[in-house]
Amino acid sequence: MTADPVLAPTREQLIHALYEAAELEHNLMCTYLYAAFSLKDGEAEGLSAEEAEAVKRWRRAILDVAIDEMGHLVAVWNITAAVGGSPGFGRGNFPLDPGYLPAGVVVKLAPFNRDVLQHFIHLERPRDSQEPDGESFRYERNFRRGSTRPRLTPMAFDYETVGEFYDMMEKALSFMADKLGEKALFCGDPALQLSEAELVLKGAKPVLCLKTALQACAAIITEGEGANDENQNSHFCRFRHIRDEYDALLAKNPDFTPAHPAAVNPVLRRPLAENRVWLEDENAAAIVDVANATYQTMLRLLGYAYVLPSPSAEKALTVDLGIDLMKVATLLGESAARRPAGPSHPDCNAGMSFTSLRDAAPFPPSAGARRFFAERMTELSKYAARLDENDQRCARAAGLLKALAARAQRFTEMTNEPPPALAPAPTNEPKPPPPTTKVDGLEVAEGETVQILYRGKLCIHSRFCVTGAPKVFLANVQGPWIHPDDMDAEELMAVSRECPSGAIQYRRKDGGREEQPPPVNLISVREAGPYAFRGDLTIDGEPFGYRATLCRCGASKNKPFCDGSHHDVGFSASGEPPTGDQTAMLAVRDGPLEVTPQLNGPLMVRGNLEVISGTGRMVARMTAARFCRCGQSNTKPFCDGTHAKVGFRSDV
């Protein structure tokens, strides 16, 4: 155990330490991903059936740990932004030079094997653990960083375990909050942080005060770094469980080799040091090149997200593209680990090197930044299309990048212009009712800048309109009840977009952008109620818009739409279905969503879709599914064929 360091209690020193925390989480994430990429895939790659099942579990476990590290990284970024800093996205290239981190924290890229696994266990060990480091990761000499005297210049400090590092971070945050006051310490704009509105990660929670900052640190310790071994879901225990299975399989088969011989510290140019592998094979180097550029663009995007306020369509697009790029990097990283490194290393494969950019500072919000991302995504797609098309991983990566490049063109349509000025304060003079027409059940109310359309047959009385815009939508009145000019137009359109059924829609009269498809296609399962769809919807072959509520009780007289009959028939069905197996992140999360009601059967839905519970919990992600609408399936919300047994009937 090291002695407590002597630190200058300044905001600069705190931010300096947060930068090291970000680099630490970032480095661990990359090393875990590299090991996972190297693992073999099934019996076709030389494993027995039992070994293949075990290695499949290990890959999932290691990737889950890497995702946790990404969540930890976001938590550190959020703390940095909360105390007024700009989150750090840079890091040193692999392997890290001695002194960059404490002597006992050795970081390099290496394929999965028994020694590497022991290294992971050592990194994630609790403070009282005696787990040694992997043999090839032993540091050459012991040294101490930092100073024994307080300095104005920020200094690094030593720690034995990552848990100890975060313990010091908690103490520093508490000290600074006491010294400056919480409001003064946490002075950053919380709208610039990442939250669960943009990112489905445990660490994506805004840091607003000392309590939330300490909670973020405690979650990091509990989930892995420094967690005690009674927490069976900690990274430490997960890695030890893999070790136990590994040893058991080795006892059965001493020749068991679960991973491809990927390079230790691969590089794309002739190295100056001996502990790196130069990738001379051009096909392998081309794949690693695109993988690295994809990873670098992901970092650029996430950095840019931290200069954009929430909520923002630009921020949502930025984060979604960044996360989806990691899927591309995974495919290419796995491909690289299966290809020869080159003639100088005949028994060694290539591997993604996670090359870090010299300058990882976020771009300022601007048309130039948006143009950069649109161009860069096109470049990634162009280079990926040149890769080995016979390699399924490369082909899938190229297809995904092509789709992401098309989505990135939305950046070119966005602007930095401030929202329109608020409408002038209302006078006490009564306004004449707006011009209103009603034809074939469609009621149209004309405002000066926006036209409101209301189709009563679709309304499920969720009351978002009369509670969100009570001066516009007048409840329980005779005569005209929609007054579009009694509220700022932008706010009114935002309220209109909350109408889940699509009964309320709008048309702009000022030339501005109309309602856009959501960035993520969602199907929400309402408690004892309908399905709430959000997406670029086509229903029964007809374009419908972006919002709809569809019947799942089987009793609606306006099928496939909900008409509230679930209340009349006493329909009972949970809005919290169990989480399914199909929860892997989709490569693309938006796009057309086709809903086809099957005659006397379920709703057939095709397109990228995420099913969520009524409280927003993820249930499943998929690209096609059949949803029960007879109300009696035993696998709700999905169809199990019960409609045929109960004689469900529907014209549509």
C-alpha angles and dihedrals in degrees: 000000000000123000117256108275122240105242132181102239097230135130088240091057090048092051090046090055091047089055090056089048090054092049091048094052091042093052094048091049092054095047092050092048091049092053091047091050090056096055117111121249116228136306092313088072096054104276127128118240091259092046092047092054092049094048090048089056091047093051091051092046094049092046089050090053089049089052089051088053089053088053090050089050091053090049090053091047090051092051090049092051091045093058092049100266133122109246116251118242101168129091140166120276120255129305097038116227117246111269095031087098129010115296092254094055105079115178127191139134114260136157121254115280138131093277094049091048090054088051090055091050090050093050093051097041123130116247094258094049122112095201106142125223122258112278095245091049098057109128116244097226138005118244139162127232130208131022135296089222129061113261134189088223108080111257132198118238133206129247134173098217137019089243089059090051092055091045087059089046091055090051091049093050092048092048093049093046089052092046099046103019123253095266092053094044096047095047099136122112106262090206088071093060126088118254138176087272087074105021134036098217131119092235094053095099122123116250108222106156144359093283094056092043092053090045089056091052093045092051090054091052094045096048096052125314107086096347111150118248093252088075098085092188094056119114089246093057094041091055092046090052090053089050091053091052091044092054092048092052091046089054089056095042117019089191093058107136111178098184143048115252095256117178123272104237101350119202134188097222134049104286125234092207130058099231095074135080118227111217102225097165104098096209091052092044091052091054092048090047093057091041091053093045089050091052092047092051089050089057091047090053095048090047090051090050089063092062094050120083123232133274096041135137088216092054092048092050091047094053095042092053091047094052093045090053089064088064088056091048090051093054093047093043090055091048093051092052089059097053130081117262094217144274095299089062106036096171096044133086129212126255141188108274099201090222110202122223120243090234117034097165114136118257116244115252105271147123086261092059092048091049090050092056094045090050095043094052090051090050092051090051092048094052094043090055088062094058124103103297091195089066105088092207092053092046092051091047091050092050092049093048090050090055093045091049089055091050091048090062086078086078089071090060094053126092140194093228114134118244117271117277117269117266115262118270112276119256125226092246112108114248122224113251113267119256106272132185131185121197127164092346094310113119116198123193116191120218129177095257105010137039117213119211121197126187106188094193089069097046117116094180098244086155096220088131100051093042098039096043107017094162091054101040107044113199122218099003133135118240126003109014103171116077108176096181095059093082138040106279096231092051091046092053090050090053090047090055089058091065100110097199098051089237087129118053134155143213122206120230097188098070094254126138115290123226110304130214112268117260090238126037108230136186111192118198107219120214107260087342146081136305113268109212125198119181144081090304132204110180119193090343096309126107106246110173131250105300134052141150113215128196120257100165094070094229103092116124089206100055133210085026126069116249099178095265090131086077092052096049096042093241111193121194131137121254088205107069116177120272109262133216094254097080101119112127112266118240089229122021104189136042134100117342114201118199115191117180108217115224107263087348147078134309109269108211124189127183138059105317141167119203114211134181123245089267093051099258115149112254103169144335120214145138099233135021144155114234122204116245101166089075095229108084115131090216099052131208087028126065119253098178096265090128089074093052096049095043097243112189131196134162090207 
